[in-house]
Amino acid sequence: MIQFKLLGPLQLHVHGKVVDLGPPRQCSLLAALLVDSGRPLSIDTLIDRVWGDSPPVAARDAVYTYVARLRGLLTEATAGTDAPPVQLNRGSSGYLLDTPPDSVDLWHFMDLVDRARAADIDDPDRVEQLAAGLNLWNGSAMTGLDSEWARRLGESLHRLKHEVIADWADAEIRRGNHSLAINRLHSALLEEPLVEGLQERLIRAYFLNGETAQALRQYEHARRLIADELGADPSPGMRELHGRILRGDQPVSAAPARSSVTLRSEHNGHGARALTFAVAPDTMPLAPLGFSGRDTELATLTGMLTDEPAPRPVLVTGGAGVGKTALVLQAAECLRESFPGGLLYVDLADGPSTAPEAVLGRLLTALGTPSGAMPPSLAERVNLYRARLARRRVLVILDNAVTESQIIPLLPAGGTSTALITSRFALGLTTVRTFVLHELSRTQGLQMLVATVGRARVLPEWEDAGTVADHCSGIPLALRAVAFRMTARPHWTFARMLTRISDEQRRLEVVCYQALDMRASLDLTFDRLDSTAARLFRELGRRVPAGGDFTAPEQPGLSAVEVEDAMDRLVDAYLLSEVGRDEADRTLYRMLDIHRIYAKHLGD
């Protein structure tokens, strides 16, 4: 029996005996052929997989030498045995390796995983197939191979292994085999303690096994580890599970793990199969907690990105703190299945790393471009980026854009990839569709308070809670700050919060809580205003009454046209809104109370 091992150190076993496969580069060449066994690979592809972007001058000659050695080695290894032959042939399209069926552990693993995931979630064979697949592993995949291709493929397979462990653990937990799941999850986390999906399942298994104290200790251990190593909070799933345990609620079943590696199977005339892997890049941050009240907007936005095979990019604009980023992150989560090529996220807020060249460098790296192959110029990076996206269906999130010039080089061109952009300014992009996100209504604001503070506290004080939402001007960031302040103070009533937030001198302080800083968000918008618009905005803060409509004020040293243009720029920054015309056919404007109070404080 002949067995090629890729799920660990690269090895060839013939009737249980390990065969010496030669030097590392020769082993890399064999691995490249095994992964695509049954499909011809060109010499250029083999060179790229073995040496990456810096091959030696004599790389082609080295390929010929390694192929000849491998042919002799494979012939000698199987001579005098009943093992089927392994053939390494050269055709017009390149070199092709034919191996006996099921002789490569990687193929066997993928077959088992595919069959398990195609089965019903409670099919008893499913857990057995997942366990059998995991038992094929012997450490880290592709160990000992030092090429960039082998490293990337090994990392992808490692992520897939974690997903399969998570699927297996879910199945065993559903069957009530909590101790079995605990043992395997604990072993896996000794090697990779930062895999949050496995940490979450271990916590769940402890709790369902009646070990509540251990479950809480495991959560605290994971929380500290994630904070120390990543500078982040645990995932929403872990935090939600922790809350359920503290309340004594039954944890919900975990969703099946999402695969980061896709498999394509083909067959040649000899019945051999070729396997190729495509890693779907995913650089998405966690969506914020407490997302609610935006069902209509979410449905509209996701529809705009799925209503045609190659949807145009969408620009989501709106005022500071209105929830643009939260909405697009939620939309991206809903659109994962529609964009199998991956999800890419970049924050275009001010900073040295937000120039188009730097952003394209990060995006191209996420798309698999080695650093040594990164084009130096902006134009070359744009061309390579768009070529990569044209071959996939990728959703690119461009968050916090400030100018059109930031965005244009980052837009996909051709193909089925598209972009979802956010900006706190109205931008003049003719190639995108615009979606303006407005403030929440009172009802939507109450939904957000219920989702965060809890129905038990909101319903008894429904009117006071609604008035608190009104004083937040319908801005989700302000509402979330208030909600989290209330959550941190479980003895507070909404009547007490209403007393505080009704005082205009204190309102900006009340709608800022830790990282939820409404004032800082408005600062980002105000700092982008030109001097004339900034001066006019401060003047409006002094003049405008609460809740009233008004016309453009006269300003010493400025003509009526200059004032009107400055008012237009404030509208474009969503610090004002046009609401109609008065009897003299002058434009009527309106200002949110939080914006008015902020402007008034700027003038103090």
C-alpha positions as CSV (number, residue, x, y, z in Angstrom):
1,M,0.0,0.0,0.0
2,I,1.3,3.4,-0.9
3,Q,0.5,6.6,1.0
4,F,1.6,10.2,0.5
5,K,1.4,12.3,3.6
6,L,0.8,16.1,3.4
7,L,-1.1,16.7,6.7
8,G,2.1,16.9,8.7
9,P,5.7,16.3,7.4
10,L,5.8,15.4,3.7
11,Q,6.3,11.7,3.7
12,L,5.9,8.6,1.4
13,H,4.9,5.4,3.0
14,V,5.2,2.1,1.1
15,H,3.7,-0.8,3.0
16,G,4.4,1.1,6.2
17,K,8.0,1.9,5.4
18,V,9.0,5.6,5.1
19,V,10.8,6.4,1.9
20,D,13.5,9.1,1.7
21,L,12.2,11.8,-0.7
22,G,15.5,13.7,-1.1
23,P,16.4,17.4,-0.5
24,P,13.9,20.1,0.5
25,R,13.4,21.6,-3.0
26,Q,12.8,18.2,-4.5
27,C,10.2,17.6,-1.7
28,S,8.6,21.0,-2.5
29,L,8.3,20.0,-6.2
30,L,6.6,16.7,-5.2
31,A,4.2,18.5,-2.9
32,A,3.3,20.9,-5.7
33,L,2.5,18.0,-8.0
34,L,0.6,16.0,-5.3
35,V,-1.7,18.9,-4.5
36,D,-2.7,19.0,-8.1
37,S,-2.2,15.4,-8.9
38,G,-4.1,14.4,-12.1
39,R,-3.7,17.9,-13.6
40,P,-0.7,19.1,-15.7
41,L,1.3,21.9,-14.2
42,S,3.5,24.1,-16.3
43,I,7.2,24.5,-15.5
44,D,6.5,28.1,-14.6
45,T,3.9,27.1,-12.1
46,L,6.2,24.6,-10.5
47,I,9.0,27.2,-10.3
48,D,6.6,29.6,-8.7
49,R,5.5,27.1,-6.1
50,V,9.1,25.9,-5.3
51,W,11.0,29.2,-5.3
52,G,8.4,31.9,-5.2
53,D,9.2,35.3,-6.8
54,S,13.0,34.9,-6.5
55,P,13.9,31.7,-8.5
56,P,17.5,31.0,-9.4
57,V,18.7,31.4,-13.0
58,A,19.0,27.7,-13.3
59,A,15.5,26.9,-11.9
60,R,14.2,25.2,-15.1
61,D,17.2,22.9,-15.2
62,A,16.7,22.2,-11.5
63,V,13.0,21.2,-12.2
64,Y,14.2,18.7,-14.9
65,T,16.7,17.2,-12.5
66,Y,14.2,16.9,-9.6
67,V,11.6,15.3,-11.9
68,A,14.1,12.7,-13.1
69,R,15.1,11.9,-9.6
70,L,11.5,11.6,-8.4
71,R,10.7,9.3,-11.3
72,G,13.5,7.0,-10.3
73,L,12.7,7.2,-6.6
74,L,9.0,6.4,-7.1
75,T,9.8,3.5,-9.4
76,E,12.4,2.0,-7.0
77,A,10.1,2.5,-4.0
78,T,7.2,0.5,-5.5
79,A,9.4,-2.1,-7.3
80,G,8.7,-5.7,-6.2
81,T,5.5,-4.7,-4.4
82,D,1.8,-5.0,-5.3
83,A,1.4,-1.3,-4.9
84,P,-0.1,0.5,-8.0
85,P,2.5,2.5,-9.9
86,V,2.9,6.2,-9.5
87,Q,3.5,7.9,-12.8
88,L,5.1,11.3,-13.4
89,N,4.7,12.2,-17.1
90,R,5.4,15.3,-19.2
91,G,2.8,16.4,-21.8
92,S,2.3,19.5,-23.9
93,S,0.7,21.3,-20.9
94,G,3.4,20.4,-18.3
95,Y,4.1,17.7,-15.8
96,L,1.3,15.5,-14.5
97,L,1.5,13.1,-11.5
98,D,-0.9,10.2,-11.4
99,T,-1.3,8.5,-8.1
100,P,-3.5,5.6,-6.9
101,P,-7.0,6.6,-5.6
102,D,-7.0,7.6,-2.0
103,S,-3.2,7.5,-1.7
104,V,-2.9,11.1,-0.6
105,D,-4.0,11.9,2.9
106,L,-5.0,15.4,1.9
107,W,-7.5,14.1,-0.7
108,H,-8.9,11.6,1.9
109,F,-9.3,14.4,4.4
110,M,-11.1,16.6,2.0
111,D,-13.4,13.8,0.9
112,L,-14.4,13.0,4.5
113,V,-15.0,16.7,5.3
114,D,-17.1,17.2,2.1
115,R,-19.2,14.2,2.8
116,A,-19.7,15.2,6.4
117,R,-20.7,18.7,5.6
118,A,-23.1,17.5,2.9
119,A,-24.9,15.3,5.4
120,D,-27.7,16.3,7.7
121,I,-26.4,18.0,10.8
122,D,-27.7,15.2,13.1
123,D,-26.7,12.4,10.8
124,P,-24.7,9.9,13.1
125,D,-22.2,9.3,10.2
126,R,-21.3,13.0,10.1
127,V,-19.4,13.0,13.4
128,E,-17.6,9.8,12.5
129,Q,-16.4,11.2,9.2
130,L,-15.2,14.4,10.8
131,A,-13.3,12.4,13.4
132,A,-11.8,10.2,10.8
133,G,-10.6,13.2,8.9
134,L,-9.0,14.8,12.0
135,N,-7.2,11.5,12.8
136,L,-5.3,11.8,9.5
137,W,-3.4,14.8,10.8
138,N,0.1,14.5,12.2
139,G,1.1,18.0,13.3
140,S,1.1,21.0,10.9
141,A,0.5,20.5,7.2
142,M,3.5,20.7,4.8
143,T,6.0,20.7,7.6
144,G,9.6,21.0,6.3
145,L,8.7,22.8,3.1
146,D,10.0,26.4,3.1
147,S,8.5,27.9,-0.1
148,E,6.0,30.7,0.2
149,W,3.4,28.7,-1.6
150,A,3.7,25.8,0.8
151,R,3.5,28.2,3.8
152,R,0.3,29.8,2.5
153,L,-1.3,26.5,1.7
154,G,-0.2,25.1,5.1
155,E,-1.8,28.0,6.9
156,S,-5.0,27.6,4.9
157,L,-5.2,23.9,5.7
158,H,-4.5,24.7,9.4
159,R,-7.5,27.1,9.5
160,L,-9.6,24.4,7.8
161,K,-8.5,21.9,10.5
162,H,-9.7,24.3,13.2
163,E,-13.1,24.6,11.4
164,V,-13.4,20.9,11.2
165,I,-12.5,20.5,14.9
166,A,-15.3,23.1,15.6
167,D,-17.8,21.1,13.4
168,W,-16.8,17.9,15.2
169,A,-17.1,19.5,18.6
170,D,-20.6,20.8,17.8
171,A,-21.7,17.4,16.7
172,E,-20.4,15.7,19.8
173,I,-21.9,18.4,22.1
174,R,-25.3,17.8,20.4
175,R,-24.9,14.1,21.1
176,G,-24.2,14.8,24.7
177,N,-20.5,13.7,24.6
178,H,-19.3,16.8,26.4
179,S,-16.3,15.2,28.1
180,L,-15.0,13.9,24.7
181,A,-15.4,17.3,23.2
182,I,-13.6,19.0,26.1
183,N,-10.6,16.7,25.8
184,R,-10.0,17.3,22.1
185,L,-10.7,21.0,22.3
186,H,-8.4,21.4,25.2
187,S,-5.6,19.6,23.3
188,A,-6.2,21.8,20.2
189,L,-6.1,25.0,22.2
190,L,-2.7,24.0,23.8
191,E,-1.3,24.4,20.3
192,E,-3.5,27.4,19.1
193,P,-4.9,29.2,22.1
194,L,-6.1,32.2,20.1
195,V,-8.7,30.3,18.0
196,E,-11.8,31.9,19.5
197,G,-14.2,29.5,17.8
198,L,-12.6,26.6,19.7
199,Q,-12.5,28.6,23.0
200,E,-16.2,29.3,22.6
201,R,-17.0,25.6,22.1
202,L,-14.8,24.6,25.1
203,I,-16.7,27.0,27.3
204,R,-20.0,25.7,26.0
205,A,-18.9,22.1,26.6
206,Y,-17.8,22.8,30.2
207,F,-21.2,24.5,30.9
208,L,-23.3,21.8,29.4
209,N,-21.2,19.2,31.3
210,G,-22.3,20.8,34.5
211,E,-18.9,22.5,35.1
212,T,-20.2,26.1,35.3
213,A,-17.3,27.4,37.4
214,Q,-14.8,25.9,34.9
215,A,-16.7,27.4,32.0
216,L,-16.5,30.9,33.6
217,R,-12.8,30.4,34.4
218,Q,-12.1,29.3,30.8
219,Y,-13.9,32.5,29.5
220,E,-11.8,34.7,31.8
221,H,-8.6,32.9,30.7
222,A,-9.6,33.4,27.0
223,R,-10.6,37.0,27.6
224,R,-7.2,37.9,29.2
225,L,-5.3,36.0,26.5
226,I,-7.1,37.8,23.7
227,A,-6.7,41.2,25.3
228,D,-2.9,40.6,26.0
229,E,-2.1,39.1,22.6
230,L,-4.5,40.9,20.3
231,G,-5.5,44.0,22.2
232,A,-9.1,43.2,21.5
233,D,-12.3,41.9,23.2
234,P,-13.6,38.4,22.8
235,S,-15.9,37.8,19.8
236,P,-19.6,38.6,20.1
237,G,-20.4,34.9,20.2
238,M,-18.1,34.4,23.2
239,R,-19.6,37.4,25.0
240,E,-23.1,36.3,24.3
241,L,-22.3,32.8,25.6
242,H,-20.8,34.3,28.7
243,G,-23.9,36.3,29.4
244,R,-26.1,33.2,29.0
245,I,-24.0,31.3,31.5
246,L,-24.2,34.1,34.0
247,R,-28.0,34.2,33.6
248,G,-28.2,30.4,33.7
249,D,-29.7,30.3,30.2
250,Q,-29.2,27.3,28.0
251,P,-26.6,28.1,25.3
252,V,-27.8,28.1,21.8
253,S,-26.2,25.7,19.3
254,A,-23.2,27.0,17.5
255,A,-23.4,27.5,13.8
256,P,-21.3,25.2,11.6
257,A,-17.9,26.6,11.1
258,R,-17.4,28.7,7.9
259,S,-14.8,27.2,5.5
260,S,-11.9,29.5,4.5
261,V,-10.7,27.0,1.9
262,T,-12.6,25.9,-1.1
263,L,-12.0,22.7,-3.0
264,R,-12.3,22.1,-6.7
265,S,-12.3,18.5,-7.9
266,E,-11.6,17.5,-11.5
267,H,-11.0,14.2,-13.3
268,N,-8.7,13.3,-16.1
269,G,-8.9,10.4,-18.5
270,H,-7.2,8.1,-16.0
271,G,-9.7,8.8,-13.2
272,A,-7.1,10.7,-11.2
273,R,-8.4,13.8,-9.4
274,A,-6.9,17.3,-9.2
275,L,-7.3,19.4,-6.1
276,T,-6.7,23.1,-6.1
277,F,-7.3,25.5,-3.2
278,A,-8.5,29.1,-3.2
279,V,-8.3,30.9,0.1
280,A,-11.1,33.5,0.4
281,P,-9.5,36.5,2.1
282,D,-11.4,37.9,5.1
283,T,-10.1,41.1,6.8
284,M,-13.4,42.1,8.3
285,P,-13.4,43.5,11.8
286,L,-16.1,42.4,14.3
287,A,-19.5,44.0,13.8
288,P,-20.5,46.1,16.8
289,L,-22.9,44.7,19.4
290,G,-26.4,46.0,19.8
291,F,-27.2,46.4,16.1
292,S,-30.9,46.9,15.7
293,G,-33.6,49.2,14.3
294,R,-32.1,49.1,10.8
295,D,-34.0,46.2,9.2
296,T,-35.3,48.3,6.3
297,E,-32.0,49.9,5.6
298,L,-30.2,46.6,5.8
299,A,-32.6,45.0,3.4
300,T,-32.3,47.9,0.9
301,L,-28.5,48.0,1.1
302,T,-28.0,44.2,0.6
303,G,-30.5,44.4,-2.2
304,M,-28.4,47.0,-4.0
305,L,-25.4,44.7,-3.9
306,T,-27.2,41.6,-5.1
307,D,-29.7,43.0,-7.7
308,E,-27.5,42.3,-10.6
309,P,-24.5,40.0,-11.5
310,A,-22.0,42.8,-11.4
311,P,-23.4,45.4,-9.0
312,R,-22.1,48.9,-9.0
313,P,-20.3,50.1,-5.9
314,V,-22.5,51.7,-3.2
315,L,-21.5,54.8,-1.2
316,V,-23.2,55.0,2.2
317,T,-23.2,58.5,3.5
318,G,-24.6,60.2,6.6
319,G,-23.7,62.3,9.6
320,A,-21.2,61.6,12.4
321,G,-22.3,58.6,14.6
322,V,-25.3,57.7,12.4
323,G,-24.1,54.1,12.2
324,K,-22.6,53.8,8.7
325,T,-19.9,51.4,9.6
326,A,-22.2,49.3,11.8
327,L,-24.6,49.0,8.9
328,V,-22.0,48.1,6.2
329,L,-20.4,45.5,8.5
330,Q,-23.8,43.9,9.2
331,A,-24.5,44.0,5.5
332,A,-21.2,42.3,4.7
333,E,-22.0,39.5,7.1
334,C,-25.3,39.0,5.4
335,L,-23.6,39.0,2.0
336,R,-20.8,36.4,2.7
337,E,-22.5,33.7,0.6
338,S,-23.0,36.2,-2.3
339,F,-19.3,37.0,-2.4
340,P,-17.4,33.7,-2.1
341,G,-14.2,35.3,-3.3
342,G,-13.8,37.0,0.1
343,L,-14.4,40.2,2.1
344,L,-11.8,42.9,2.3
345,Y,-11.9,45.8,4.7
346,V,-9.8,48.9,5.0
347,D,-10.2,52.0,7.1
348,L,-9.5,55.2,5.1
349,A,-9.4,57.6,8.1
350,D,-6.5,60.0,8.2
351,G,-3.1,58.6,8.6
352,P,0.1,57.8,6.7
353,S,-1.1,54.3,5.8
354,T,-4.2,55.5,4.0
355,A,-2.6,56.8,0.8
356,P,-3.9,54.7,-2.1
357,E,-0.4,53.1,-2.7
358,A,-0.3,51.9,0.9
359,V,-3.9,50.7,1.0
360,L,-3.4,48.8,-2.3
361,G,-0.4,47.2,-0.8
362,R,-2.5,45.8,2.1
363,L,-5.3,44.7,-0.2
364,L,-2.9,43.0,-2.6
365,T,-1.2,41.2,0.3
366,A,-4.6,40.0,1.5
367,L,-5.2,38.7,-2.1
368,G,-2.1,36.6,-2.0
369,T,0.6,38.9,-3.5
370,P,4.0,38.2,-2.0
371,S,5.8,41.3,-0.7
372,G,8.7,40.7,-3.2
373,A,6.2,40.8,-6.1
374,M,4.5,44.0,-5.0
375,P,4.5,46.6,-7.9
376,P,6.2,49.8,-6.9
377,S,4.0,52.4,-8.6
378,L,0.4,53.3,-8.0
379,A,-0.7,52.6,-11.5
380,E,0.9,49.1,-11.5
381,R,-0.7,48.3,-8.2
382,V,-4.2,49.5,-9.4
383,N,-3.8,47.3,-12.5
384,L,-2.8,44.2,-10.5
385,Y,-5.5,44.8,-7.9
386,R,-8.2,45.1,-10.5
387,A,-6.9,42.0,-12.4
388,R,-7.0,40.0,-9.2
389,L,-10.6,41.1,-8.4
390,A,-11.7,40.4,-11.9
391,R,-11.1,36.7,-11.4
392,R,-13.1,36.6,-8.1
393,R,-16.4,37.9,-6.6
394,V,-15.1,40.0,-3.7
395,L,-16.8,42.6,-1.6
396,V,-14.4,45.4,-0.7
397,I,-15.3,47.6,2.3
398,L,-13.8,51.1,2.1
399,D,-14.7,52.7,5.4
400,N,-14.4,56.4,6.4
401,A,-13.5,57.8,3.0
402,V,-12.8,61.5,3.0
403,T,-12.2,62.4,-0.7
404,E,-13.0,61.0,-4.1
405,S,-9.3,60.7,-4.9
406,Q,-8.9,58.2,-2.0
407,I,-11.6,55.9,-3.4
408,I,-11.2,55.9,-7.2
409,P,-8.0,53.8,-7.3
410,L,-9.6,51.2,-4.9
411,L,-12.7,50.5,-6.9
412,P,-13.0,47.2,-8.8
413,A,-13.3,47.5,-12.6
414,G,-14.9,44.7,-14.6
415,G,-15.8,41.3,-13.3
416,T,-18.3,40.7,-10.5
417,S,-16.4,42.2,-7.5
418,T,-17.7,45.5,-6.1
419,A,-17.2,48.0,-3.2
420,L,-19.2,49.2,-0.3
421,I,-18.0,52.7,0.8
422,T,-18.8,54.9,3.8
423,S,-18.2,58.6,4.2
424,R,-19.4,61.3,6.5
425,F,-19.4,63.7,3.5
426,A,-21.5,63.8,0.3
427,L,-19.0,62.9,-2.4
428,G,-19.2,63.4,-6.2
429,L,-18.6,59.9,-7.4
430,T,-20.5,59.4,-10.7
431,T,-19.7,55.6,-10.9
432,V,-21.3,54.6,-7.7
433,R,-24.8,54.5,-6.2
434,T,-25.4,56.6,-3.1
435,F,-27.4,55.4,0.0
436,V,-28.0,58.2,2.5
437,L,-28.3,56.8,6.1
438,H,-30.5,59.0,8.2
439,E,-31.0,59.3,12.0
440,L,-33.2,56.8,13.8
441,S,-36.9,57.5,14.5
442,R,-38.1,57.4,18.1
443,T,-39.3,53.8,17.6
444,Q,-36.0,52.7,16.2
445,G,-34.2,54.4,19.0
446,L,-36.3,52.5,21.5
447,Q,-35.6,49.2,19.7
448,M,-31.9,49.9,20.1
449,L,-32.3,50.6,23.9
450,V,-34.3,47.4,24.3
451,A,-31.6,45.4,22.4
452,T,-28.8,46.8,24.7
453,V,-30.4,47.6,28.0
454,G,-33.1,45.0,28.0
455,R,-36.8,44.9,27.7
456,A,-37.3,44.5,31.4
457,R,-35.8,47.9,32.1
458,V,-37.2,49.8,29.1
459,L,-40.8,48.7,29.0
460,P,-41.8,50.0,32.5
461,E,-40.4,53.5,31.6
462,W,-41.3,53.5,27.9
463,E,-42.1,57.2,27.7
464,D,-39.1,58.4,29.6
465,A,-36.9,56.0,27.5
466,G,-38.4,57.5,24.3
467,T,-37.7,61.0,25.5
468,V,-34.1,60.0,26.2
469,A,-33.9,58.6,22.7
470,D,-35.2,62.0,21.4
471,H,-32.5,63.8,23.3
472,C,-29.9,61.6,21.5
473,S,-31.2,63.2,18.2
474,G,-31.7,59.7,16.8
475,I,-27.9,59.2,16.4
476,P,-27.0,55.6,17.1
477,L,-23.6,56.4,18.6
478,A,-25.2,58.7,21.2
479,L,-27.9,56.1,21.9
480,R,-25.3,53.3,22.3
481,A,-23.3,55.5,24.7
482,V,-26.4,56.1,26.8
483,A,-27.4,52.4,26.6
484,F,-24.0,51.2,27.7
485,R,-23.9,53.8,30.5
486,M,-27.3,52.4,31.7
487,T,-26.0,48.8,31.4
488,A,-23.0,49.6,33.5
489,R,-25.3,51.1,36.2
490,P,-28.2,48.6,36.6
491,H,-29.7,50.6,39.5
492,W,-30.3,53.7,37.3
493,T,-33.7,54.4,36.0
494,F,-34.5,56.1,32.7
495,A,-36.1,58.9,34.7
496,R,-32.7,59.6,36.3
497,M,-31.0,59.4,32.9
498,L,-33.7,61.8,31.5
499,T,-32.9,64.4,34.2
500,R,-29.2,64.4,33.2
501,I,-29.6,64.3,29.4
502,S,-32.3,67.1,29.5
503,D,-29.6,69.6,30.7
504,E,-28.0,71.0,27.5
505,Q,-24.9,71.9,29.5
506,R,-24.4,68.2,30.3
507,R,-25.8,66.5,27.2
508,L,-22.6,66.1,25.3
509,E,-21.0,64.5,28.4
510,V,-23.9,62.1,28.8
511,V,-23.8,60.9,25.2
512,C,-20.1,60.1,25.5
513,Y,-19.2,56.9,27.3
514,Q,-15.7,55.4,27.2
515,A,-14.9,54.6,23.5
516,L,-18.4,55.7,22.4
517,D,-17.4,59.4,22.1
518,M,-20.0,61.5,20.2
519,R,-18.0,64.6,20.7
520,A,-14.9,63.1,19.2
521,S,-16.9,61.8,16.2
522,L,-18.2,65.3,15.6
523,D,-14.7,66.7,15.9
524,L,-13.6,64.6,12.9
525,T,-16.3,66.2,10.8
526,F,-15.7,69.7,12.1
527,D,-11.9,69.5,11.6
528,R,-12.5,68.9,7.9
529,L,-14.5,72.1,7.4
530,D,-12.9,75.1,5.7
531,S,-12.6,78.3,7.8
532,T,-15.7,79.9,6.4
533,A,-18.0,76.9,7.0
534,A,-16.5,76.4,10.4
535,R,-17.1,80.1,11.4
536,L,-20.7,79.9,10.1
537,F,-21.3,76.6,12.0
538,R,-20.1,78.2,15.3
539,E,-22.4,81.2,14.6
540,L,-25.4,78.9,14.1
541,G,-24.7,77.3,17.4
542,R,-25.2,80.7,19.1
543,R,-28.2,81.8,17.0
544,V,-30.4,78.8,16.2
545,P,-33.2,77.9,18.6
546,A,-33.9,74.3,19.6
547,G,-36.1,72.5,17.2
548,G,-36.7,75.4,14.9
549,D,-36.2,75.9,11.2
550,F,-34.1,78.9,10.0
551,T,-32.6,80.6,7.0
552,A,-29.0,81.4,6.2
553,P,-27.8,84.2,8.5
554,E,-26.1,87.3,7.3
555,Q,-22.3,87.4,8.1
556,P,-20.1,90.5,8.1
557,G,-17.5,90.3,5.4
558,L,-19.3,87.6,3.5
559,S,-21.7,88.0,0.5
560,A,-25.0,86.2,0.4
561,V,-23.6,83.8,-2.2
562,E,-20.6,83.0,0.0
563,V,-22.9,82.3,3.0
564,E,-25.1,80.1,0.8
565,D,-22.1,78.2,-0.5
566,A,-20.8,77.7,3.1
567,M,-24.3,76.5,4.1
568,D,-24.2,74.0,1.3
569,R,-20.9,72.6,2.6
570,L,-22.4,72.1,6.0
571,V,-25.3,70.2,4.4
572,D,-22.7,68.1,2.5
573,A,-21.1,67.3,5.9
574,Y,-24.5,66.4,7.4
575,L,-24.3,69.1,10.0
576,L,-27.4,70.8,8.5
577,S,-30.3,69.6,6.5
578,E,-32.5,71.4,4.0
579,V,-36.2,71.1,4.8
580,G,-38.0,73.4,2.3
581,R,-38.5,77.1,1.3
582,D,-40.0,80.0,3.2
583,E,-42.5,82.5,1.9
584,A,-39.7,84.6,0.5
585,D,-38.4,81.5,-1.4
586,R,-35.3,81.3,0.8
587,T,-33.9,77.9,1.8
588,L,-35.0,76.6,5.2
589,Y,-32.6,74.6,7.2
590,R,-32.8,72.4,10.3
591,M,-30.1,71.4,12.8
592,L,-30.1,68.4,15.1
593,D,-30.1,69.4,18.8
594,I,-26.8,67.5,19.4
595,H,-25.2,69.4,16.5
596,R,-26.6,72.7,17.8
597,I,-25.3,72.1,21.3
598,Y,-21.9,71.0,19.9
599,A,-21.7,74.1,17.8
600,K,-22.7,76.3,20.7
601,H,-19.9,74.8,22.9
602,L,-17.4,75.4,20.1
603,G,-18.2,79.1,20.4
604,D,-17.9,79.2,24.2
